[in-house]
Amino acid sequence: MAQLNSSFAQLEGTYIFTLIEERLQALEQSVPRDKILNFGIGDVALPLSSFVAEGIVRAVQEMTTVEGIHGYGPSDGYPFLKSAIREAEFSSLGIKEEEIFISDGANSDVVNILDLFSEDTSIAIMSPSYPVYVKACTLKGMRNVDLLPCLEEHGFSPQIPEKKYDLIYLCSPNNPTGVALTHRELANWVDYAKKHESILLVDAAYASFIRSKEVPASIYSIEGAKECAIECRSFSKSAGFTALRCAYAVIPQNLMIRQGEKRVSLASFWKSRQNIKSNGVSYPIQRGAEASLQKLGQREVREQVDSYLQLAAKLKGALQTCGFTCYGGVDSPYLWVKTPLGVSSWEFFESLLKKCYLLSIPGCGFGKEGEGFVRFSCFSTREKIDLALNSLQSLRGNHVICSC
Ligand code: PLP
């Protein structure tokens, strides 16, 4: 009989949403399901933009005609979408269409990129951060993985390490802390990468939420980044594509990796990998993604992102009024809320649930350094936020939440 990949045994911890479901079941008596206000999962809460939907429907209708037959497309995406992305997102940054690779999700890209690296690659990963990076490294049998703590005293930014790493996962704006790396911080990472011949993997799935002047929309606005950085973006959070699936990775042609004694361009290997392991994203979905980058589509999706940010500001204000220390919500839909002194992430999670019917995510689910925090996702609606504000109002001047 075949042997299972032994790396599965190395995966640590149960998936956080499974644990939450178990807690919810345990609390069923004291917390009725229909009363729970869910600020847990980071999934879209607003309907798909009608301009985007029309783009998808038009593409499907086109396929019902002889002239519009579409079979397999290029595994790394259609030129029309690459061109729209280049123009909308990178026109002043010198990124070429052939450096843009379309995929079905940033999740796939940040995981699959490991196919290009040898197992002894030294890897550094922000903690807390998107849990998939660590799990993907474990599954891939990567032997040399360290965490870069993102602590409150450093504004939740990872500090530049003394040690040399070959590959560094940077998530900016970061899920869960909601904190984005500034121009200066990214420039320091580019300097580090150039000094050590490292590659920076920047997961910018939330780039469309960036509003702070000191935070660049793309790492490629920093000189030298094209020689050391891969940027992953997604339509999931920028245009409500979590169910539709479309994203892209930018791999500049000047980004090199060692193959024996030679230095070779990484992008061509990514193209080969995608050719072997993927048949690409469907034509109608790529047309929908293209529509989200056109003027009308951009306006509609930008309004949605603005709306999530407004809700984040509102909830942040209410939590602060209740006396909680709260981060994020400026360049991100996530709020990172500190637990009261001596209260663990899980205790605070349960207390918010029992006393306010608010469902958050315990910060420890995003890495050990997330202990002492909970995450609120503001992918939500005005109605739900108003209910949350009412619920929180009952806590004002009343520290019952702190005595879990
Ligand atoms: N990267 C980060 C940081 C995320 O938080 C998520 C989803 O929550 C993803 C990637 C996944 O994005 P996609 O839907 O494009 O696979």
Boltz pocket constraint, residues with backbone or C-beta under 6 A from the ligand:
constraints:
  - pocket:
      binder: B
      contacts: [[A, 42], [A, 104], [A, 105], [A, 106], [A, 107], [A, 108], [A, 130], [A, 171], [A, 173], [A, 174], [A, 175], [A, 203], [A, 205], [A, 233], [A, 234], [A, 235], [A, 236], [A, 241], [A, 242], [A, 246], [A, 247]]
      max_distance: 6.0
